Amino acid sequence: MEQKQDGGGMQLGLDFGISVTVIAAAGPGRNTRTLEFPGISREFPAPPGSAPVCAVPSLVEYRDGEPVRLGEEVLCEGTADTPSTARWLRRSLFDKSSVQVPAGDGRMVRCDEAAGDFLLPLLSQALQIYPGAVLIIALPPEAPAGYGELLQRVARSAGAPSCSMVSEYDAALAGYGCSPAAGEPVVLLTLSETDLEVVVLTPGRLSGTGHGGSSGLRVLARATGPACCQAIDSWIVQDLLMKFRLLESDQRAVRLMPQVRYEAARLREHLPVTGEKEIRLTDTVSGKTFTALFTTADLGRVLADHEVIPALLECIDRALSALRMRGGDFGPVRSVLLLGAGCALPAVQDAVRSRFLDAVVYADHPLDAVARGAAAYAAPAPAQDRIACSYALRYWDPAVQEHHYRFLVHSGTRYPSAGQVARIVISAAYDGQTLLGIPLYEIGGTAGGSMPQIELVSDTGGGVRLAGPAQDAESPGQVVHANERSPTLLVATPPARKDEPRFECTFTIDPERNLCLSARDLVTGTLVKVNALVHRLT
């Protein structure tokens, strides 16, 4: 473990990624750096003049009667794909996966428990190096309700004296030192272990607060593609087997496969710096040694054969096309930020620069920009904290046969809230309904108003229709479905009856700008949600 240092004024930024996790440290008069965890972190090469990036593969392996193994330790053992290893932890949490991992002695571990088992020792070690440091967690925009609360619980268990959150998008901009003007479109291109995603953002009305506050970033367009590092690594594996003159069905290839996969990932990471590497693997059963030289030319051929760059450019074009179809005067793209291990590939960077000739392409920190930005984040003064946009539930008004909006939070509302900001009662649209949704919409500003007390009916499509008198009719400003990707659902057990008031819901805003929901089942009298996170407000 690294030597203990003075944690006074230090901040730690956590980027809990799908494939790797990065913790960065920043403080007055000190360079921002990523933390090394000997034995479990791996070192990624960096451009000349920059320090290597240390990251921990997001893996936790359970062994009967033994301590858990983490990160690089699991990869070196070749056990990343065994049933007792939990991987893709963040994705499992987002998908609310019910898959459990055997942990020995008949015990099964849920994905939230595995995430805690992975993060707790990392954060504990980081806080031993920098005792008293403040922890800032980068929160993905699509994070479901409860995700941030889970990470905060782990942070508190690790001994973090203070823990707050910053949007992953805000952290990425801060990590690269990018400060776009209000209304200027910014492209974030992510080529990670599992995903290719292009997002076009623009700062909202809170822009200009710098990296010390929320920039109110809005998503203007988004596109995804099939390319990812996992696919690239699988193609390198195939190429290595050809160089070894081995078929995948050969038992020697089967036995060597964990090592071949490990070396394939390392080739992708290191070839842009080293130029070439000799791979030498020995099958312990047959005693046969297989040797192959893999060069940057081989890597370029693999990318070309599988049309990685055309897929990347096509994804960019679809995102920009969606931006044009949206309309509005957003101006030209002047900043492009590259994120994810795949964006360290020179071929990817060259393709992006060729597509955005007049833009600044930020490519020096694809792996650690988010963690660096989180570590440098400075929370705004609480007295000045206000919500930029208005938020409302959309409901169907049967009297006029159209949708209207019932405001929960008005633009300019202070946070945290002193008490409830809204109370509603939700009823079912039909007999036997078990899932009643909370469809939240973001609206670009409106006049203030008193706390609404209304009754809504959840319809079969997850929307809500009015069951009481209408008060808020029209909704001025641009409307965006805020929680479409991570909907909040209330489960009625036993199933609800049509038009019967079923859930009383109250809403509050916490210090991190999260809209929180508490819900009581009016039939059973039980609390089914207590300060559950619905959406992070801007």
N, C-alpha and C positions, 0 to 999 in steps of 0.2 A: 504494500500500500504506500501511496505517496506520503511524504513527510507532512506532519501537522503544521498548519500555518495560521496566522491571525485572520479570523473570519470577520473582523470588524469592517463594516461597510461593504462586505462581499455579497454577491448575489449568485445563485446557482440557477441555470436554465435547464429545464428538462424537456427533451423531445423524445417521447415514447413512441417510436416508430413501429410500423408493421414488421419490418425485418431487422432493423438495428435501432438501438437506443443510444442517444448522445446526451451527456451532461456537460455543460460548459460553465466556467467560472469567470466572473468579471468583477472588477472593483476599482476604486479610485487609484489612478496612477499605475494600473496593472494592465497588461495585455490580456484580452479575452483568450481563453484556452480551453480545450476539451480535456476532461479528466481521464487518466489511464487507470484501469483496474487489472493489475497483473494476473495473468492466467485466464481471465474471462473476457477481456476486451481485445480487439484487433486494431492494428494500425493501418490506416489507409494513406497512401501517398498523397502529397499535396503539391501544388505548383511551386516552382523555384522561388525561394524567399519566404515561403509560408511553412509553418510547423505542420507535421503530419496530424491527421485527425484520428482520435481514438474513439471507437464506437464499440458497443457491446451487442452482439447478435441477440435478438429478442427470443431467447430459447431458455427453457427450464426443464431439466430432466429429473425424474423421480426414480430412485433406486431403493429397493427393499432394504430397510435398516441402515441406509447411508444418507448423508446430507445431500440436498439437491445439488445438481451441477448446472452451471449457468453459461450462457454465451459461447465464447470460443472453445471453452472446455468441452462442450457438447459436440461441436463441429469436429474438433480434433479426434474425438473418440469415434466419430462416424455414426453417432446414434441420433442424429437430428430427425430422422424419419421413423423412429421406433414409436410404438403406441404409448410408451411411458414418457414421451417428450411433448410438451406443450409449445406450439409455435403459432405464428400469426395471431398473437394474443390480442392485439388491438382490433383486428378484424373480427375476431370471435366476440369481443365485447360489443362492437358496433352491431353485429348481427344478432346479438343476444343468443348466442349458440348454446344449445343444451348438451353439447358433447362434453364428456368428462374424461379425465386422464387417470389411468391406474397409478396409484402412488405406493403400492405395496401394502401388505397386511389387509387386503380387501378394501382399502380406502380408495375412494374416487375423488378427484379434485375438479372443481368447476373452473371455468376460464377466469372468473374474477379472483378466485383464490390463487390460481397460478400466476396471474398478473401481480398480485401482492407478494407472492414468494419470489418473483423475479425482481421487482423494483425495490423491495424493502432493504435487501443487503446492499444494493447499489447506493441508495440514498443515505443509508446509515454510514457507509464508508465515506461518501462525499461530505457528510456533515461532520465526520471525525477529522477530515482534512481541513475543513473550514468551519469550525464550531461557531454557532450563532449566525451563520449565513442565512439570508432570506432565500426561499425557494420560489421560483416562478415557473409555472407549468404551461407549456404551449398547448392550447386546446384546439383540436381540429374543428373546422366549422360544421362538419356533419356529425359531430359527437352526439350520441343519444343522451337523453335525460339520465342523470345518475353517474355518467362516466367521470365528469370532473370531480364529483363528490367522492367517488371511489379512490381516485388518485390523491385527493386531499387527505383522506383517511390514512392511506399508506404513508404519506408525507408526515403526518402527525405521529404515527407509530415510529417513524424513523428518527423523530426528535426535531423536526423542523420547527423553529420558533415562530415562523411566519410563512404563510403559503398563499400565493395568489395566482391568477391565471391571466394569460394574454392570448388573443387569437393567433392561431398558427400563421395566418396570412400577415398579420401585423408583425409577428416575430421575424418572418422571412424578410420583410422589407427592412426591419431594423438591423438584422444580421448582415445585410448587404450594404447598409447605409444608404438606402434608396428612399428619397422623399419626393414622391410625385405631387404635382400641383392638384388642387381640387378639380375634379371632373376629368383628369387625365387618365386614359386607360393604361393599365399595366398588365403585362402577360406573365403568369407564373406557369412554367412548364416543369412537370414532375415526371421523371422516368425512374421509377423505383423497382424494388424486387418484384412487385406484383402488378404494377399499374403504369399506364401512360395516361396523363391527364394534362389538358391545357385549360387554364382558367384565365378569363379576362376580368380584372377588377378595376374599380375606380374609387378614390377617396370620397367620402360623403361630406356632410357639413361640418363634421368635427375635425376635418383635416387642418393641418397647421399646428396641432398640439405637439408635433414631433413624436419622438419615440417614447416620450414619457406618458402618453395616454393613448386611448383608442383612436384610430384613424377613421373609424366608421366606414370601413371598406365594404363596398357592395359588389356582388358578383353580377357581371353583365352578360357573360356567356361562358359556356363550358363544353368541352368535348373530350372524349376518351378514345383510346386506341388499343390494339391488341399487343403491341410490343411491350416488353418488360425485361428486367435483368434475369429473371428466372428462366425465361425462354432463351435468352442469349446464352446463358450458362449451359442449358441443355444442348444447344447446338455446338458449343465448344466441346462438351463431353463426347458427342458423336464424332467430331473431328479428331479428338485424341484417340478414341477407339480405332478409328481408321488408321491413324499413324502407328498405333500399337499392333495393327493387323489382327484385331480381335472383333468377333461378333458379339452383340449384346447378349445373345443366348449362351455364349461360352461361359462355363462355370468360373473360369478365372476372371472374366469381366464382371460377373455377378459379385464375386468376392471383393474385387477392387473398386466397385462402383462408388461406395461412400468416399474413398480417397480421390477418385477421379472427379467427382462432383466438387469436392473441396478445392482441388487444384484448378478446376475450371473457373470458379469464382475468383480465386486469387489471380489468375491470368487476366481476367477482365479488369480487375482493379489495378494491377501493377504494370501491365504491358505498356500503357501510355507513357510511363516513366522509364522503365527498364529497357524497352525495345524488344527483348526476347527473353525466353526462359526455357531451360531444359527440365523436362518432367521425367523423373525416374521413380517407378513404383515396382515393388516386388510382391508377388503372390506367395504368401507364406506356406501354402499347401504344396504347390508344385515347385517352388523355389525359383521360378522364372522371373526375370527382371525385364520390365518393359520401359523403353526410353523413347522420348520424342522431343524435338525442338519445336517450340511454338513461338511465332514472331508476330509483330504488329501487322505484317502482310497477311498472315493467317487470320488474324482477328478481323481485318478489313474485308477479307474474302467471305468470312462467315456472315458479317453484317450485310454484305452485298447480296449473297446468295439468298438470304431470307428477307430482303427488302425492308430492312429496319428503318433506314432513312426515308424512303418513300412513305412508309406508314406514319412516321413522325411528322413529315411535312403535310400529309393529308389531314392529320389530326389538327394541326395548327390552322390549316385552311378552313376546316369545318367550324372551329371556334371563332375565327374572324368573320366567317360568313354569318354565323349566328349573331355576332355583334352588329353587323350591318343590317340584318333583318330586324333587329330590335329597334332601330331608328335612334334618333337623338344626335346631338352634335358633341361627340366625344373627342374629336381630334385624332391625330395620328398616335400610334404606339411609340413611345420614346424610351421605355424601359422594359426589359425582359429578364426575368429572374429564373435561373436554372436550379432545380432541386432534385435530389435523389442520386443514388450511386451511378445510374446510367448516364447522367449528365456530366460525369467526369470523362466520358469518352470523347476524344478530340473530334471524331467524325460527327457526333451529335452536336457539339458546340459549333463546328464549322457550318453545319446545315442550318442551325438556328441563326447564325450571323448572316448567312447568305439570304435568309428569308426576311430578316429585319435589318436591312442595310443602314437605315437612318436611326436605329435605336441603340442604346447602350445595353449590351448583353452582360449581365452579371453572372459569372461562372466560376469564381474562385472558391466558393464555399458550398458546393451542392449538397454535401453531407451534413454540414454543421451550421448552416445559416440560421435555421430555426432555433437551435439551442443557443447560439451566440446572441441572437436577437432577444430571446427570452431572458438571458442572463443580463442583458443591458437594459431591460425594460424598467422604467420608473413609474410607479403608480401616481396618478394625478391627485391633487389635494381633494379629500372627501367633500369639502364644502362646495367645490365647483363641479361635482359629478352630476351630470344630467343626461337623460336619455335623449338621443338625437331624433329618432323616428317615433311615430305612433304605432301602436300594435292593437289589433282588433280580432275578434272572432267573426267569421263570415257565417251568416245564417240565411235561410230561405224564407222570404216573406210571402205566405200564401195569398195574402190579400191583393198584392200587386203582381204576383208571379215573377219575382226577381230576387237576386241576392242583395243584401245590405250588410253593413258591418257594425258590430257592437264593440266600442272601444274599451280596452282594458287598461292601456297605458298611453298617455298623451305625450307628445313631443315636449321636452323641457322638464319632464318629471325628474325630481331628484332621486338618487339612489345612494345607499339602501333606503327602502321605504320605511316610514315610521310604523306602518301597520298594513292592513289590507289595501290593495289598490283596486280590487274588483271582487264581486261575489256573484256567482251565477248558479242556477239550478238546471240540471240537464235531465231530460226525459227521453224515453225510447220512442222510436218511430214505428215500431211494430212489436207484436208479442214474440217473446223468445229471444230478443236481441241481447247479446252478451258483450259486445265491444262498442263502446261509445267514445267517439273521438273528440279531440280539442284542436280544431283547425285554426292555427294562428297565422295572421297575415301582417306583414310590415307595410306601413303606409307613410309616405313622405311628408309628415307634418300636418297638424290640424290644431284647432283651438282647444284650450283646456276644457275640463268638465268635471262633474262630480262623479263619485264612485258608482258605477252602474250596478243595479240589482234587478236581474231579469231572469226569465225562464226560457231555456232553449231546448229544442228537441234534436237529438242526434239521428241523422237519417242513414239509410242503408249504404250510402256511398262514403260515409265518414264525415259528411258535412253536418251542419247544424241548422235547424229551422226555428223560427220564433214561435214561442208558445204564449207569450205575454204581449203587452202593448209595445209598439215600436217607439223608440226615442231617437236613436242615431240612424239616420236614413242614408244619406249619401256619404261617400268616402273620398274626399279630395286627395289629390296626390297620386303618385305611382304606387301600385299595389303588388307585393311579392309574397308568395306562399312561404312563410318563414320556416315552418317545421315539416315541410313536405317529405324530406328525406329521412326524418326521424320523428314520426308522429307520436303524440302522446295519446294513449288509449286507456280508458277506464274499463275494467272487467266486472261485469255484473254477475254475481253468483249469490242466489239463483238468478236465471235469466230475467230480464226486465219485461214489464208489461207495457203495452202501448199507452202513451200519454201519462203514465204514472211518474211523478217526480222521483228520480232515482239517486242522483248524486248532487250534493251541495259542494260547490267548488269555490275556494278562496285563493286569491293570487297575491303574492308579495314579490319584492325585488330585493335580492341580497347584495352584499357589498361588491360582488364581482359582476354586477349587471345581469345576473341570471333571473329570468322570470320563473318563480317557483310556485308550485301548485300543491294545495292540500285539499283532499277530497274525502267526504264522508258518505258512505252508503246509507241512504235514508231508510232503506228497508231493514237492513241488519244492524244499523247503528255503528258500524265499524269504520275506522279510518283506513282507507285503501291507499292513500297517498299522503305523505307528510313532507312538506317542503321539497317535493320532487322537482328536479330541473326540467323545465319545458323548453326554454330557448335562451340563448345569450343575446341580450338586446344590444343595439348599437345607438 
